[in-house]
Amino acid sequence: MTTALTALRIGILGAASPLGKELKEALSESSLAGSHFVLLDSQEAQGRLEQIGDEATVVQAATEDSFDGLDFVFFAGTAELTRRWWKTALQASATVIDLTATLDEEPGVLVRSPWVEATQKSPDLLTQAVVPANAAALTLALLFEGLEQRAEVRFASAMVLQPVSEYGAEALEELHQQTVSLLSFQSIPQAVFDTQAAYNLVANYGESAKVNLADSEARIQRHFAALQDGRSVPLRLQVIHAPVFHGLCCAICIELAAPIPLALLEDAMSGEHLDLVMEATDSPSNLSAIGEDDVLVWIKPEPAVSRLTGETSRFWLWAASDNLRLAARNAVDCALDLRRLRPRGTVQ
C-alpha cells in the first residue's frame, strides 16, 4: 500500500509586507518549497511582482474566492487584513497560520512554537488556526527552557528593546522619514507613532499613535505564558521602543534559588536555536543578529560570585535575534507540525 502525496497549495496574505517577504524566504528554504503559492494582499499591493523560490509571482488582491482550494494560509500583513479574511479562509477549509497575532485570544486558536519542548498545548486534527509565538516571547522561552532544566529560577526580569519592524511597513517608512527629516532640520511625520521615534528611546508612544507598546507587552506576556503552560517563571517584563528598523534585543536579569557552576549555565545557553557568544568584546547586537537563525546570547555573571566560587546565582543575559526571521521560521515549522497531522494523497 503506497500513498501518493500531492503538492500543497499555500496562500500568503500580506505577501508584500516586511514579514511576508521574510516568510517567502523561509518557505523557499523549507521542505514546503515545492508547494504551489498564491500571494495575496490589499488592493494597494495588487499587481506587485514578488519572488518566492525561483519563481516570480504577481500579488493579487484578496477576494472571497481567493482561499478556495488552499491548504494553508499564512497571515503576515496587517491586523485589519487578518480580521477581514481569517474566517473566510477557515470556511474554505484552509488552516490559518496567523503571524500578526490578531487571533491569539480567539477560542480554539493555539499560540505555538515547535522549538520549545515544554508543556504547551499541542495541535490535533481539530486545530484550524495557530498563532506562531511572538519573536520576543519565543526568544525568552528558549532562554528559560535550557535554564529551567538545570536550576530553579527565583526571580527574572526582562527589558525588551523592540524594533520598528514589529509594526510593519508603515511604521518602517515613518521611522525612515523621521530620520531624514531630523537630519535636514525639518518637521517630522508622526502619523504612526505620534512622537519622535527616530534617535529616541521611549516607553510609550503618543496618545494618537496607531501602535501601542502596552499592547505589545501584553502580547509578549500572553505568548510567553502559552509556551510555558503549566510552569511558572516569575517574569517581570517591560517593552521599550528601540529606534532601529530591525533586530530584537533583550536584557534579562535572573536570580536562581541556588548557585550553579558557570559551565552549567553556559551549557544551558548553548542549546538548539541558541548561539552562546563567549567573547565580552563581541556581545550580540541587533545588527549582528540580522540574518541569523538562532538567538545570540551573552552571559554576564556577578563578578564577585564567579571569581570566588566559579558558581553564580545572579546574572544578566543579553540576547539578540532577528525578529522577522525568527517569526517566519517558527511559522513555517508550525505549518509543518500541522502538515504531519494531515496526511494527504490517495491510498493505492
N, C-alpha and C positions, 0 to 999 in steps of 0.2 A: 504494500500500500504506500503510495507516494503522495505528497502534497505539492501541487504546482502553485507557487507563490506569484502573486501579481504585484506590480509596482503600486505604491501608494500614491494617492492624489492629495497634495498638501497645499493649503492656502495660507498666505501671509497677509494679514490685514494690517496696514501700516508699513508696507514694504519700503516706502521712500523715507521713513523716519531714521534717525541715527541708530536706534535699536534694531529696526528692521534690516538695515544694511549689515549690522553685525550678525544678526540671526541668519541672513542668507549665507554669509561666510561660514558660520558654524555648521549649517546644514550641508554645505558643499564639502566640508571636511569629514562628515559623518557617514555612517552606513545608510543614511537616508538620501544620499546624494543622487541616487538613481531614480528618485521619485519624480512624478510629474508635478510641477509647481505652478500655482496660479497666484499672481501678485496683485493685491488689491489695496486700495487706499481711498482717500476722499476725492471729491470731484476736482479739487485743485491740483492733485498729483496725477490725474489721468493723462495717459499718453507718454509719461516719462519712460525712458529706456533704462532698465536695471539689469545688472549681471547677477546670475546665480549659477555657480559652477562654471562651465564653459559656454553657457547659453545666455544670450541677451533676450530679455522678455519685457514686453510692454506692460506697464502698470494700468490696471483697469479700475474704474470707479465701482465701488461695491453696490450691488443691487440685490433685490430679493432672491434672484436666481443664482447669485454668484457662488453659493455654498453647496449647491446640488452636486452630489457625487463625490464630495471631498471627504477624506478620512480624518484629517486633522486640519484645524485652523489655528494658526498662531496669531494672537492679537498683540501687535507690537507698536501700535500707533497711539492715539490719544485716548483718554478715558471716555470721551464722548463717542468715539467710534466703537469702543468696546460695548458701552451701554446700548448703543443703537443696534448692534448686529449680533450680539452673542446668542440671544435666544433664537434668532433666525438660523444661526449655524447649528444649534442643537436640534431644532426642528427638522433640519436637513440630514440629521443623523451623523453629523461630524462631531469629533471630540475637540473640545476647546482647550487650548493652552494659552492662558492669559498672562502675558509678561507685563501688562500695565497694572496688575494687582487691583483692578477695579472690582473684581468679583471675590476678593478674599474673605468677605463676610457673608457671602451668599450661602444658603443652606446646601449641603452636599458637595460644596467645592473644597477640594483639598489644597492646602499650602504644602509644597513638597520640595525635597531635593534628594535624589538617589545617592548623593555623595555623603549624606550624614546617616550613619548607621545607628540611629537611636531608636526610640520607641514611637517615632512619628507614625501617624496613620498611613497605611499603605493603600494604594488604589485597588479596586477589584473590578469585576466585569460590569458593575453598575455605575462606575465612575464616568461621568460625562464631561467634567471640567476640572482642570488643575491650574493652580497658580504657582509657577516656579518661585521659590523663595527669593525675596529681595536680596540684592548683592551684598548689602551691609549685614543683614541678618545671617546670610549664608557664611560670610567671612567670619563673623563672631561664632557661629555654631561650629564651624570647622576647628577653630582655635580651642574652644572649650571641650569639644569631643575628645581630642587627644589628651588634654589635661585631666579631664574627669576620670579617665581610665587609670590614672596613676595617683591622683590625690583628691582630697575633698576641698572644694572651694568654699571659703568662709564669706568672702566679700569680693565683689567685682564692680568696677565702674568703667564705662566706655564713653569716649567722645568720638563721634563720627564726623569727619570732615567731608561733607557731601559735595560732589561736583555738580555743575550746572546741567550736564548731560542727563542727569536723572529726570529732568523735566522736559526733555525733548528739544526739537529743532527750534521752536520759537524762543525758548529760554537761551539756547546757544547763540542765536542770532542777536538777542538783546545784549548779552554779555560782550559779544564782538563789537556791536555798535557803541556800547558804553565805553569800551576800551579805546576805540578810535576817537570818539568824541572828547574824552578826557585828555588824550594826548594832543588834541587840536584845540583845547580850551573852549569847547562848545558845550551847550546844554546836552544832557544825556536822556535817551529814551527810557521810560520806566513803566511801560505798559504791562510787563510781566511781573517784575519784582517790586514795583512801587518804592524803590530805594536804589541807592548806588550798590550794585553787585560787583562791579569791577574794582580790583585793588582794595577790597573791603571784606572783613570777616564780620558776620552778623549772626545773631541767634534768632532773629525774627525778620521777616520782610515787612513791607508797609501794609497799612490797613486795606488798601485796594489791590493788593497783589493777587495774581492768578494762581500762585503756588503758595504752599504753607509748610514751614519747617516742622510745626507741631504735628501736622498730618503725617509727614514723613517719619517723624519719631514714633508715632503711634503704630504706623505700619511696620516698622522695623521690630518693634516690641512684639507685635502680633505674630509676625513671621518667625521670630526667634523662639517664641513660646510654642508655636506649632512644631518647629523642628525639635524642640526639647521634649514636648508632650509627655508629661509624667515626671520629668526631672525638674529640679528647682534650683537653677543657678540664680543666686541673688544679684541680678544685674541691674545697675543704675545706668541710665543712658541719657545722653544729650547729643542732639544733632546740630552742627554748626555749618553755616554756608561757607564753602571754600570758593574763592574767586578764581576757579580753574575750570577748564572745559571738560576734561575727562580725568578719571582716576580717583579712586576712593582711598582715604586714609583713616585709620582708627588708632587712637591712643587708649590703651586698656590698662587699668591698674587692678592688680589681683592680690588677694591675701588668702593663703591656704590655711587649713586647720593645723597643719604640722609642716615643718621644713622638709624639703626633698632635695636630693643631690642635683646640682646644676646639669649634670649629664643626663639625668632622667627628664628634666624639664626640656632640655634640647631635643631629646628623643621624642617627646610629646609634640613638639612643634615641627617635626620632620615627617609627618605622615603624608598620606596621599592627598593631593591638592594643596599641600603646604610646602613652601620652599624657605628653609631657615637660612638667614643671612648672618654669617658669623663675624664679619668684619665691621667694627664700630664705625669705621670711616666710610663705609659703603651702605649706610642704612637705606631701607626701602623708601621710595617716594612715589607720588602719583605718576611721574614721568617714567620711572623705571618699571612700573607695573604695566604700562600700556603694551598690549600685545602678548602678555604673559597668561598662560592658562592657570597658573597657581597663585595662591595668596603668598606674598612675600612677607616674612616675619623677622623681626629683630627683637632680641630679649635684652632688657636692662634690669638686672637684679639689684637689690640693695647692696651697695659696695661693702659696707661693714660686715654684713652677714656672710656674703660669699667669700670674702678674704679670710675670715677666721675659721669657718667650718666647711667650706665647699658646698654648703646647703643654703637654701633660701626658702622663705615662706611668703615674702613680699617682693613683688617685681612688677615691672611695666612691660607690656608688649606694644610694639609699634608695627602695624600691619598695613600693607598697601595692596590693592587689587584693581584690575581693570574692570570697572563696574559693568560696562556694556558687554564685554566678552564673557565675564562670569555669568551674567544673566542669560545670555544667549546659549552658552554651552550647557548650563543647567536645564534650560527649557528643552533643548534637544534630547538630553538624557531622560527628562520626564516623559517626553513623547516615546522614546524607545522603551521605557518601562511599561507604558500603556500598550505599546505595539506588541510586546511579548504576551500580554493578556488577551490580545485579539488576533489570533492566527487567521490568516486569510488564504483563500485559494479553494481549489476543488480537490476532493479526495478521489483517487483513482485506484 
